[in-house]
């Protein structure tokens, strides 16, 4: 959902503060630092992603035909090293995603090669100080591959992507040194991945009206099997895994969408039948999942595109056997966008999304986030992540966390009209 950037003058910003105390003046347990411009150049930057291992923080973004760029911080985002280009020259780049484990940092993205989009991968074994040569993970596409996703556990790396309108996954058991043959696991697009131990899981849009397919490997990606979630069917699924616990959620679309989910407690050997999370909050869309041990989270939006929109979160503390009644965590009276990744650590979790600052469909978006420190029993009030307004695309935000510290990136326009990548921390 791309939207044109809009700049707001200081006087207009004061008006927004005075007219919208619910958005800007609410007291919150979550506070953020002053945001910094990480891309900080004359090029147009987009699609930022952030991940971390402890206080090592990694950020990647696209500058279109100028490639995929990367910066790292070894002090929790207090300062960053020089930006480096990790993509090969040529073509146009988009959608970088990062996974980091120990000293290993993996990045995947889409890039045109001879006019056709293909999926690239690059790895660092030095905590992001340097990267190996970027490589294509699938050398056999006949048309463009897009929207890559990434998961890893131990030495195992998995990349899934939209392959000719279906969904494929490739696996590596040597830290991305080589990848195996692509496995087509779904006839729909929009794949998602999760990995834990020797197990990995992949889901994608399901056009079946009877079952949601889940691809499962329990041997490091050497082989995959397809399981069916009885009664599950929908689009834009998300999946999370922790130990032997797996959580899948999806939307049904249609006239009035609902959010469905299913869980596994035996590493994907079997899944529960589909259940409905949003019976009391109809017109529910775009679920996002997070998991930490036996605690599982689902966040989603309702009534998109209207002032009746709201952001909700529900939590299970018993490995998905039961979920709490969804609670509103968004800004009432404003259009709340879909949530982004839910980073978790013990009883702490964060949810971030965009919210329109006004009631008009042309009002700019602002990135916001909330935190729970008690496994979803209560949530902080939403806090604005940046100090300026005018995000152009609600898909260009990402968050990660180190315990109770949030790391967030998003795009804003700057003087001259270029989009730039901004970063902040919160606690």
C-alpha positions as a Markdown table, in Angstrom:
| # | Residue | x | y | z |
|---|---|---|---|---|
| 1 | Unk | 0.0 | 0.0 | 0.0 |
| 2 | Unk | 2.2 | 2.8 | -1.3 |
| 3 | Unk | 1.2 | 6.4 | -0.3 |
| 4 | Unk | 2.8 | 9.6 | -1.3 |
| 5 | Unk | 4.9 | 11.3 | 1.4 |
| 6 | Unk | 3.6 | 14.6 | 2.8 |
| 7 | Unk | 5.6 | 17.1 | 4.8 |
| 8 | Unk | 3.9 | 19.0 | 7.6 |
| 9 | Unk | 5.1 | 22.3 | 8.8 |
| 10 | Unk | 5.8 | 23.1 | 12.5 |
| 11 | Unk | 2.6 | 25.1 | 12.8 |
| 12 | Unk | 0.6 | 22.2 | 11.4 |
| 13 | Unk | 2.3 | 19.8 | 13.7 |
| 14 | Unk | 1.2 | 22.0 | 16.7 |
| 15 | Unk | -2.4 | 21.8 | 15.5 |
| 16 | Unk | -2.2 | 18.0 | 15.3 |
| 17 | Unk | -0.8 | 17.9 | 18.9 |
| 18 | Unk | -3.6 | 20.1 | 20.2 |
| 19 | Unk | -6.4 | 18.3 | 18.3 |
| 20 | Unk | -5.2 | 14.7 | 19.0 |
| 21 | Unk | -4.2 | 14.3 | 22.6 |
| 22 | Unk | -5.2 | 10.6 | 22.5 |
| 23 | Unk | -2.4 | 10.1 | 19.9 |
| 24 | Unk | 0.4 | 12.4 | 21.1 |
| 25 | Unk | -0.2 | 13.2 | 24.7 |
| 26 | Unk | -1.0 | 9.9 | 26.3 |
| 27 | Unk | 1.2 | 8.8 | 29.2 |
| 28 | Unk | 3.1 | 5.6 | 28.2 |
| 29 | Unk | 5.5 | 3.3 | 30.0 |
| 30 | Unk | 7.3 | 3.0 | 26.7 |
| 31 | Unk | 9.6 | 6.0 | 25.9 |
| 32 | Unk | 11.8 | 6.4 | 22.8 |
| 33 | Unk | 15.0 | 8.2 | 22.0 |
| 34 | Unk | 15.4 | 10.9 | 19.3 |
| 35 | Unk | 15.3 | 9.3 | 15.9 |
| 36 | Unk | 18.4 | 9.4 | 13.6 |
| 37 | Unk | 18.6 | 9.2 | 9.8 |
| 38 | Unk | 20.6 | 6.1 | 9.0 |
| 39 | Unk | 20.5 | 6.3 | 5.2 |
| 40 | Unk | 21.3 | 10.0 | 5.2 |
| 41 | Unk | 22.1 | 10.6 | 1.5 |
| 42 | Unk | 20.6 | 12.1 | -1.7 |
| 43 | Unk | 19.2 | 8.7 | -2.9 |
| 44 | Unk | 15.7 | 7.4 | -2.2 |
| 45 | Unk | 15.8 | 4.8 | 0.6 |
| 46 | Unk | 13.0 | 2.3 | 1.2 |
| 47 | Unk | 12.0 | -1.1 | 2.8 |
| 48 | Unk | 14.1 | -0.9 | 5.9 |
| 49 | Unk | 14.5 | -4.0 | 8.1 |
| 50 | Unk | 16.1 | -4.3 | 11.6 |
| 51 | Unk | 17.3 | -7.3 | 13.6 |
| 52 | Unk | 19.6 | -7.7 | 16.5 |
| 53 | Unk | 21.7 | -10.2 | 18.6 |
| 54 | Unk | 21.8 | -8.6 | 22.0 |
| 55 | Unk | 23.2 | -5.0 | 21.6 |
| 56 | Unk | 24.5 | -5.8 | 18.1 |
| 57 | Unk | 21.9 | -4.1 | 15.9 |
| 58 | Unk | 21.6 | -4.6 | 12.1 |
| 59 | Unk | 19.7 | -2.5 | 9.6 |
| 60 | Unk | 19.4 | -3.1 | 5.9 |
| 61 | Unk | 17.4 | -1.1 | 3.2 |
| 62 | Unk | 17.0 | -0.7 | -0.5 |
| 63 | Unk | 18.1 | 2.2 | -2.6 |
| 64 | Unk | 16.6 | 0.9 | -5.8 |
| 65 | Unk | 19.1 | 0.7 | -8.6 |
| 66 | Unk | 21.9 | 1.7 | -6.2 |
| 67 | Unk | 21.5 | -1.6 | -4.3 |
| 68 | Unk | 21.0 | -3.0 | -0.8 |
| 69 | Unk | 22.8 | -1.1 | 2.0 |
| 70 | Unk | 23.6 | -2.2 | 5.5 |
| 71 | Unk | 24.7 | -0.6 | 8.8 |
| 72 | Unk | 25.5 | -2.1 | 12.1 |
| 73 | Unk | 25.8 | -0.9 | 15.7 |
| 74 | Unk | 27.6 | -2.8 | 18.5 |
| 75 | Unk | 26.3 | -0.6 | 21.3 |
| 76 | Unk | 22.5 | -1.0 | 21.1 |
| 77 | Unk | 22.0 | 1.7 | 18.5 |
| 78 | Unk | 23.8 | 4.5 | 20.2 |
| 79 | Unk | 26.1 | 4.8 | 17.2 |
| 80 | Unk | 26.3 | 3.0 | 13.8 |
| 81 | Unk | 29.2 | 2.1 | 11.5 |
| 82 | Unk | 29.6 | 3.3 | 8.0 |
| 83 | Unk | 27.0 | 2.1 | 5.5 |
| 84 | Unk | 28.2 | -0.7 | 3.2 |
| 85 | Unk | 26.6 | -2.0 | 0.0 |
| 86 | Unk | 26.1 | -5.8 | 0.2 |
| 87 | Unk | 24.3 | -6.4 | -3.2 |
| 88 | Unk | 26.0 | -6.9 | -6.5 |
| 89 | Unk | 25.8 | -4.1 | -9.1 |
| 90 | Unk | 23.1 | -3.9 | -11.7 |
| 91 | Unk | 19.4 | -4.1 | -11.7 |
| 92 | Unk | 16.9 | -2.8 | -9.1 |
| 93 | Unk | 16.7 | -4.1 | -5.6 |
| 94 | Unk | 13.8 | -4.3 | -3.1 |
| 95 | Unk | 12.5 | -6.0 | 0.1 |
| 96 | Unk | 15.6 | -6.8 | 2.1 |
| 97 | Unk | 15.1 | -9.0 | 5.2 |
| 98 | Unk | 17.6 | -9.9 | 7.9 |
| 99 | Unk | 18.1 | -12.8 | 10.3 |
| 100 | Unk | 20.9 | -12.8 | 12.9 |
| 101 | Unk | 22.2 | -15.6 | 15.0 |
| 102 | Unk | 25.4 | -15.2 | 17.1 |
| 103 | Unk | 28.1 | -13.8 | 14.7 |
| 104 | Unk | 26.1 | -14.9 | 11.6 |
| 105 | Unk | 24.0 | -12.2 | 9.8 |
| 106 | Unk | 21.9 | -13.2 | 6.8 |
| 107 | Unk | 20.2 | -10.9 | 4.3 |
| 108 | Unk | 17.9 | -11.8 | 1.5 |
| 109 | Unk | 16.3 | -9.5 | -1.1 |
| 110 | Unk | 14.8 | -9.4 | -4.6 |
| 111 | Unk | 16.9 | -7.9 | -7.5 |
| 112 | Unk | 16.5 | -7.8 | -11.2 |
| 113 | Unk | 18.9 | -9.8 | -13.3 |
| 114 | Unk | 18.7 | -9.5 | -17.0 |
| 115 | Unk | 15.3 | -7.7 | -16.5 |
| 116 | Unk | 13.9 | -10.5 | -14.3 |
| 117 | Unk | 13.5 | -10.3 | -10.5 |
| 118 | Unk | 15.4 | -13.0 | -8.7 |
| 119 | Unk | 16.1 | -13.8 | -5.0 |
| 120 | Unk | 19.5 | -12.9 | -3.7 |
| 121 | Unk | 21.3 | -13.9 | -0.4 |
| 122 | Unk | 24.4 | -12.6 | 1.3 |
| 123 | Unk | 25.9 | -13.8 | 4.6 |
| 124 | Unk | 28.3 | -12.3 | 7.2 |
| 125 | Unk | 30.2 | -14.4 | 9.7 |
| 126 | Unk | 31.7 | -11.3 | 11.4 |
| 127 | Unk | 28.7 | -9.8 | 13.1 |
| 128 | Unk | 28.0 | -7.6 | 10.0 |
| 129 | Unk | 31.5 | -6.2 | 9.6 |
| 130 | Unk | 31.8 | -7.7 | 6.1 |
| 131 | Unk | 29.7 | -9.9 | 3.8 |
| 132 | Unk | 30.5 | -12.6 | 1.3 |
| 133 | Unk | 29.5 | -12.2 | -2.4 |
| 134 | Unk | 25.8 | -12.0 | -3.0 |
| 135 | Unk | 24.3 | -15.1 | -4.7 |
| 136 | Unk | 21.1 | -16.1 | -6.4 |
| 137 | Unk | 19.3 | -18.8 | -4.4 |
| 138 | Unk | 17.2 | -20.2 | -7.3 |
| 139 | Unk | 18.8 | -20.2 | -10.7 |
| 140 | Unk | 15.8 | -21.7 | -12.5 |
| 141 | Unk | 13.0 | -19.2 | -12.5 |
| 142 | Unk | 11.2 | -18.5 | -15.7 |
| 143 | Unk | 9.5 | -15.3 | -14.5 |
| 144 | Unk | 10.2 | -13.0 | -11.7 |
| 145 | Unk | 10.5 | -14.1 | -8.1 |
| 146 | Unk | 9.5 | -11.6 | -5.4 |
| 147 | Unk | 8.9 | -10.9 | -1.7 |
| 148 | Unk | 11.5 | -13.2 | -0.1 |
| 149 | Unk | 11.3 | -14.2 | 3.5 |
| 150 | Unk | 14.1 | -15.7 | 5.7 |
| 151 | Unk | 14.5 | -17.9 | 8.7 |
| 152 | Unk | 17.4 | -19.6 | 10.4 |
| 153 | Unk | 18.4 | -21.9 | 13.3 |
| 154 | Unk | 21.9 | -23.1 | 14.0 |
| 155 | Unk | 23.7 | -23.6 | 10.7 |
| 156 | Unk | 20.4 | -24.0 | 8.8 |
| 157 | Unk | 19.1 | -21.2 | 6.6 |
| 158 | Unk | 15.7 | -21.1 | 4.8 |
| 159 | Unk | 14.6 | -18.7 | 2.1 |
| 160 | Unk | 11.0 | -18.7 | 0.8 |
| 161 | Unk | 9.6 | -16.5 | -2.0 |
| 162 | Unk | 6.8 | -16.0 | -4.5 |
| 163 | Unk | 7.8 | -18.2 | -7.4 |
| 164 | Unk | 5.7 | -17.6 | -10.5 |
| 165 | Unk | 2.6 | -16.9 | -8.3 |
| 166 | Unk | 3.2 | -19.9 | -6.1 |
| 167 | Unk | 5.4 | -20.3 | -3.1 |
| 168 | Unk | 8.8 | -22.0 | -3.0 |
| 169 | Unk | 11.4 | -22.6 | -0.2 |
| 170 | Unk | 15.1 | -23.4 | -0.5 |
| 171 | Unk | 17.3 | -24.8 | 2.4 |
| 172 | Unk | 20.9 | -24.6 | 3.4 |
| 173 | Unk | 22.7 | -26.6 | 6.1 |
| 174 | Unk | 26.0 | -24.7 | 5.8 |
| 175 | Unk | 25.1 | -21.1 | 6.8 |
| 176 | Unk | 23.9 | -20.2 | 3.3 |
| 177 | Unk | 27.1 | -21.4 | 1.6 |
| 178 | Unk | 25.0 | -23.5 | -0.8 |
| 179 | Unk | 21.2 | -24.0 | -1.2 |
| 180 | Unk | 19.3 | -27.1 | -2.3 |
| 181 | Unk | 16.6 | -27.6 | -4.9 |
| 182 | Unk | 13.6 | -25.3 | -4.5 |
| 183 | Unk | 10.5 | -27.0 | -3.1 |
| 184 | Unk | 7.1 | -25.6 | -4.2 |
| 185 | Unk | 4.9 | -25.9 | -1.1 |
| 186 | Unk | 1.9 | -23.8 | -2.0 |
| 187 | Unk | -0.1 | -22.7 | -5.0 |
| 188 | Unk | -0.6 | -19.3 | -3.5 |
| 189 | Unk | 1.8 | -16.4 | -2.9 |
| 190 | Unk | 2.9 | -14.4 | 0.2 |
| 191 | Unk | 5.0 | -17.0 | 1.9 |
| 192 | Unk | 6.2 | -16.8 | 5.5 |
| 193 | Unk | 8.8 | -18.9 | 7.5 |
| 194 | Unk | 9.7 | -19.9 | 11.0 |
| 195 | Unk | 12.6 | -22.1 | 12.3 |
| 196 | Unk | 13.5 | -23.7 | 15.6 |
| 197 | Unk | 16.2 | -26.3 | 16.1 |
| 198 | Unk | 16.3 | -28.8 | 13.3 |
| 199 | Unk | 12.7 | -27.9 | 12.4 |
| 200 | Unk | 11.3 | -25.3 | 10.0 |
| 201 | Unk | 7.8 | -24.3 | 8.8 |
| 202 | Unk | 6.4 | -22.5 | 5.8 |
| 203 | Unk | 2.9 | -21.1 | 5.0 |
| 204 | Unk | 1.4 | -19.1 | 2.2 |
| 205 | Unk | -1.9 | -17.9 | 0.9 |
| 206 | Unk | -4.4 | -20.8 | 0.8 |
| 207 | Unk | -7.1 | -20.9 | -1.8 |
| 208 | Unk | -8.6 | -24.0 | -0.3 |
| 209 | Unk | -11.9 | -23.6 | 1.5 |
| 210 | Unk | -11.3 | -26.7 | 3.7 |
| 211 | Unk | -7.7 | -26.7 | 5.0 |
| 212 | Unk | -4.6 | -24.4 | 5.4 |
| 213 | Unk | -1.4 | -26.2 | 4.2 |
| 214 | Unk | 1.8 | -26.0 | 6.3 |
| 215 | Unk | 5.1 | -27.2 | 5.0 |
| 216 | Unk | 7.2 | -28.9 | 7.7 |
| 217 | Unk | 10.8 | -30.1 | 7.8 |
| 218 | Unk | 12.1 | -31.9 | 10.8 |
| 219 | Unk | 15.5 | -32.7 | 9.3 |
| 220 | Unk | 17.1 | -29.4 | 8.6 |
| 221 | Unk | 15.4 | -28.9 | 5.3 |
| 222 | Unk | 16.6 | -32.2 | 3.7 |
| 223 | Unk | 12.9 | -33.1 | 3.1 |
| 224 | Unk | 9.6 | -31.4 | 3.5 |
| 225 | Unk | 6.0 | -32.7 | 4.1 |
| 226 | Unk | 2.7 | -30.9 | 3.8 |
| 227 | Unk | 0.2 | -30.9 | 6.6 |
| 228 | Unk | -3.3 | -29.6 | 6.5 |
| 229 | Unk | -4.9 | -27.5 | 9.2 |
| 230 | Unk | -8.5 | -28.7 | 9.3 |
| 231 | Unk | -11.0 | -26.0 | 8.9 |
| 232 | Unk | -8.3 | -23.4 | 8.1 |
| 233 | Unk | -8.4 | -21.3 | 5.0 |
| 234 | Unk | -7.3 | -17.8 | 4.3 |
| 235 | Unk | -4.7 | -15.3 | 3.1 |
| 236 | Unk | -1.6 | -13.4 | 4.4 |
| 237 | Unk | -0.8 | -16.1 | 7.1 |
| 238 | Unk | 2.0 | -15.5 | 9.6 |
| 239 | Unk | 3.9 | -18.2 | 11.5 |
| 240 | Unk | 6.1 | -18.3 | 14.6 |
| 241 | Unk | 8.0 | -21.1 | 16.4 |
| 242 | Unk | 9.7 | -21.6 | 19.7 |
| 243 | Unk | 11.0 | -25.0 | 20.8 |
| 244 | Unk | 8.3 | -27.5 | 19.9 |
| 245 | Unk | 5.5 | -24.8 | 19.8 |
| 246 | Unk | 4.3 | -23.4 | 16.5 |
| 247 | Unk | 1.6 | -20.7 | 15.9 |
| 248 | Unk | -0.1 | -20.0 | 12.6 |
| 249 | Unk | -2.7 | -17.2 | 12.0 |
| 250 | Unk | -4.4 | -15.9 | 8.9 |
| 251 | Unk | -7.3 | -13.7 | 7.6 |
| 252 | Unk | -10.2 | -15.0 | 5.7 |
| 253 | Unk | -10.8 | -11.8 | 3.6 |
| 254 | Unk | -14.3 | -11.8 | 2.1 |
| 255 | Unk | -17.0 | -9.2 | 2.9 |
| 256 | Unk | -16.2 | -9.4 | 6.7 |
| 257 | Unk | -12.9 | -11.0 | 7.3 |
| 258 | Unk | -12.1 | -12.9 | 10.5 |
| 259 | Unk | -8.8 | -14.0 | 12.0 |
| 260 | Unk | -8.2 | -17.7 | 12.4 |
| 261 | Unk | -5.3 | -19.6 | 14.0 |
| 262 | Unk | -4.0 | -23.1 | 14.8 |
| 263 | Unk | -1.1 | -24.4 | 16.9 |
| 264 | Unk | 1.2 | -27.3 | 17.3 |
| 265 | Unk | 3.0 | -28.4 | 20.4 |
| 266 | Unk | 5.0 | -31.3 | 18.8 |
| 267 | Unk | 7.2 | -29.5 | 16.3 |
| 268 | Unk | 4.6 | -29.6 | 13.5 |
| 269 | Unk | 3.9 | -33.3 | 13.7 |
| 270 | Unk | 0.3 | -32.3 | 14.0 |
| 271 | Unk | -1.7 | -29.1 | 14.3 |
| 272 | Unk | -4.9 | -28.3 | 16.2 |
| 273 | Unk | -8.1 | -27.7 | 14.2 |
| 274 | Unk | -8.6 | -24.1 | 13.1 |
| 275 | Unk | -10.1 | -21.7 | 15.7 |
| 276 | Unk | -11.5 | -18.2 | 15.3 |
| 277 | Unk | -9.8 | -15.4 | 17.3 |
| 278 | Unk | -11.9 | -12.4 | 16.2 |
| 279 | Unk | -15.5 | -13.4 | 16.7 |
| 280 | Unk | -16.1 | -10.4 | 18.9 |
| 281 | Unk | -14.2 | -8.1 | 16.6 |
| 282 | Unk | -15.4 | -8.7 | 13.1 |
| 283 | Unk | -13.9 | -7.2 | 10.0 |
| 284 | Unk | -10.5 | -8.3 | 11.2 |
| 285 | Unk | -7.4 | -8.3 | 9.0 |
| 286 | Unk | -3.7 | -8.8 | 8.7 |
| 287 | Unk | -2.8 | -10.9 | 11.8 |
| 288 | Unk | 0.8 | -10.9 | 13.1 |
| 289 | Unk | 2.2 | -13.6 | 15.4 |
| 290 | Unk | 4.9 | -13.7 | 18.1 |
| 291 | Unk | 6.0 | -16.5 | 20.4 |
| 292 | Unk | 8.3 | -16.9 | 23.4 |
| 293 | Unk | 8.3 | -20.4 | 25.0 |
| 294 | Unk | 4.7 | -21.2 | 25.9 |
| 295 | Unk | 3.5 | -17.6 | 25.5 |
| 296 | Unk | 2.0 | -16.8 | 22.1 |
| 297 | Unk | 0.7 | -13.5 | 20.7 |
| 298 | Unk | -1.6 | -12.5 | 17.8 |
| 299 | Unk | -2.1 | -8.8 | 16.8 |
| 300 | Unk | -4.4 | -7.6 | 14.0 |
| 301 | Unk | -6.4 | -4.6 | 12.8 |
| 302 | Unk | -10.1 | -4.1 | 12.2 |
| 303 | Unk | -12.2 | -1.9 | 9.9 |
| 304 | Unk | -9.3 | -0.8 | 7.7 |
| 305 | Unk | -9.5 | 2.5 | 5.9 |
| 306 | Unk | -11.9 | 4.1 | 8.3 |
| 307 | Unk | -12.0 | 6.0 | 11.6 |
| 308 | Unk | -13.6 | 2.9 | 13.1 |
| 309 | Unk | -10.3 | 1.0 | 12.7 |
| 310 | Unk | -8.6 | -0.4 | 15.7 |
| 311 | Unk | -5.6 | -2.5 | 16.6 |
| 312 | Unk | -6.1 | -5.6 | 18.8 |
| 313 | Unk | -3.9 | -8.1 | 20.6 |
| 314 | Unk | -4.6 | -11.4 | 22.2 |
| 315 | Unk | -2.3 | -13.7 | 24.2 |
| 316 | Unk | -2.0 | -17.4 | 25.1 |
| 317 | Unk | 0.1 | -18.5 | 28.1 |
| 318 | Unk | -0.6 | -22.2 | 27.5 |
| 319 | Unk | 1.0 | -22.9 | 24.1 |
| 320 | Unk | -2.1 | -21.8 | 22.2 |
| 321 | Unk | -4.7 | -24.0 | 24.0 |
| 322 | Unk | -6.7 | -20.9 | 24.8 |
| 323 | Unk | -6.3 | -17.2 | 23.9 |
| 324 | Unk | -7.4 | -14.2 | 26.0 |
| 325 | Unk | -10.2 | -12.0 | 24.7 |
| 326 | Unk | -8.6 | -9.5 | 22.2 |
| 327 | Unk | -7.9 | -6.1 | 23.8 |
| 328 | Unk | -7.7 | -2.8 | 21.9 |
| 329 | Unk | -4.2 | -1.4 | 21.8 |
| 330 | Unk | -4.6 | 1.2 | 19.0 |
| 331 | Unk | -5.7 | 4.7 | 18.6 |
| 332 | Unk | -9.5 | 5.1 | 18.7 |
| 333 | Unk | -11.0 | 7.3 | 16.0 |
| 334 | Unk | -8.1 | 6.8 | 13.6 |
| 335 | Unk | -7.2 | 4.5 | 10.8 |
| 336 | Unk | -4.7 | 1.9 | 12.3 |
| 337 | Unk | -2.6 | -0.1 | 9.8 |
| 338 | Unk | -1.6 | -3.7 | 10.0 |
| 339 | Unk | 0.9 | -4.7 | 12.7 |
| 340 | Unk | 4.5 | -5.6 | 12.0 |
| 341 | Unk | 6.7 | -8.3 | 13.6 |
| 342 | Unk | 6.1 | -9.0 | 17.4 |
| 343 | Unk | 9.5 | -9.4 | 19.0 |
| 344 | Unk | 9.3 | -11.3 | 22.4 |
| 345 | Unk | 11.5 | -12.0 | 25.3 |
| 346 | Unk | 10.1 | -13.8 | 28.3 |
| 347 | Unk | 7.0 | -11.8 | 29.5 |
| 348 | Unk | 8.0 | -8.8 | 27.4 |
| 349 | Unk | 6.7 | -8.2 | 23.8 |
| 350 | Unk | 6.3 | -5.2 | 21.5 |
| 351 | Unk | 3.8 | -4.5 | 18.7 |
| 352 | Unk | 4.3 | -1.6 | 16.2 |
| 353 | Unk | 2.1 | -0.3 | 13.3 |
| 354 | Unk | 1.2 | 3.0 | 11.6 |
| 355 | Unk | -1.8 | 5.2 | 12.4 |
| 356 | Unk | -3.3 | 8.1 | 10.4 |
| 357 | Unk | -2.8 | 11.3 | 12.2 |
| 358 | Unk | -6.1 | 12.7 | 10.9 |
| 359 | Unk | -9.5 | 11.5 | 9.9 |
| 360 | Unk | -9.0 | 12.1 | 6.1 |
| 361 | Unk | -7.8 | 9.3 | 3.8 |
| 362 | Unk | -5.1 | 11.7 | 2.7 |
| 363 | Unk | -3.8 | 12.3 | 6.2 |
| 364 | Unk | -0.2 | 11.2 | 6.7 |
| 365 | Unk | 0.8 | 8.1 | 8.7 |
| 366 | Unk | 2.9 | 8.0 | 11.9 |
| 367 | Unk | 4.8 | 5.0 | 13.3 |
| 368 | Unk | 3.7 | 4.0 | 16.8 |
| 369 | Unk | 4.4 | 1.1 | 19.2 |
| 370 | Unk | 3.2 | -0.5 | 22.4 |
| 371 | Unk | 4.9 | -2.8 | 25.0 |
| 372 | Unk | 3.7 | -5.4 | 27.5 |
| 373 | Unk | 5.9 | -6.6 | 30.3 |
| 374 | Unk | 3.5 | -9.1 | 31.8 |
| 375 | Unk | 2.6 | -11.4 | 28.9 |
| 376 | Unk | -0.2 | -9.3 | 27.6 |
| 377 | Unk | -2.1 | -8.8 | 30.8 |
| 378 | Unk | -1.7 | -5.0 | 30.1 |
| 379 | Unk | -0.2 | -2.9 | 27.4 |
| 380 | Unk | 1.4 | 0.6 | 27.4 |
| 381 | Unk | -0.3 | 3.4 | 25.6 |
| 382 | Unk | 0.9 | 3.9 | 22.0 |
| 383 | Unk | 4.0 | 6.0 | 21.7 |
| 384 | Unk | 5.1 | 7.9 | 18.5 |
| 385 | Unk | 8.4 | 6.5 | 17.2 |
| 386 | Unk | 9.5 | 9.5 | 15.2 |
| 387 | Unk | 9.5 | 13.3 | 15.6 |
| 388 | Unk | 8.3 | 14.1 | 12.1 |
| 389 | Unk | 5.2 | 13.1 | 10.1 |
| 390 | Unk | 4.7 | 11.9 | 6.5 |
| 391 | Unk | 5.4 | 8.2 | 6.1 |
| 392 | Unk | 4.6 | 7.1 | 2.5 |
| 393 | Unk | 4.1 | 3.4 | 3.0 |
| 394 | Unk | 2.7 | 1.4 | 5.9 |
| 395 | Unk | 4.8 | -1.6 | 4.8 |
| 396 | Unk | 8.1 | 0.1 | 5.5 |
| 397 | Unk | 8.4 | -0.3 | 9.2 |
| 398 | Unk | 10.2 | -3.0 | 11.2 |
| 399 | Unk | 11.1 | -3.7 | 14.8 |
| 400 | Unk | 13.2 | -6.0 | 16.9 |
| 401 | Unk | 14.1 | -6.1 | 20.6 |
| 402 | Unk | 16.8 | -7.0 | 23.1 |
| 403 | Unk | 14.8 | -7.9 | 26.3 |
| 404 | Unk | 13.0 | -4.7 | 27.2 |
| 405 | Unk | 14.7 | -2.5 | 24.6 |
| 406 | Unk | 12.9 | -1.9 | 21.3 |
| 407 | Unk | 14.8 | -1.2 | 18.0 |
| 408 | Unk | 12.7 | 0.4 | 15.3 |
| 409 | Unk | 13.2 | 1.6 | 11.7 |
| 410 | Unk | 10.8 | 3.3 | 9.2 |
| 411 | Unk | 10.9 | 5.7 | 6.3 |
| 412 | Unk | 10.3 | 9.4 | 6.4 |
| 413 | Unk | 10.6 | 12.1 | 3.7 |
| 414 | Unk | 13.3 | 14.8 | 4.2 |
| 415 | Unk | 14.0 | 18.1 | 2.6 |
| 416 | Unk | 14.3 | 17.6 | -1.1 |
| 417 | Unk | 11.6 | 15.0 | -1.2 |
| 418 | Unk | 13.7 | 11.8 | -0.8 |
| 419 | Unk | 12.6 | 9.0 | 1.5 |
| 420 | Unk | 15.2 | 8.2 | 4.2 |
| 421 | Unk | 15.5 | 5.4 | 6.8 |
| 422 | Unk | 15.1 | 6.5 | 10.4 |
| 423 | Unk | 16.0 | 4.6 | 13.6 |
| 424 | Unk | 15.1 | 4.8 | 17.3 |
| 425 | Unk | 15.3 | 2.8 | 20.5 |
| 426 | Unk | 12.6 | 2.5 | 23.1 |
| 427 | Unk | 12.4 | 1.1 | 26.6 |
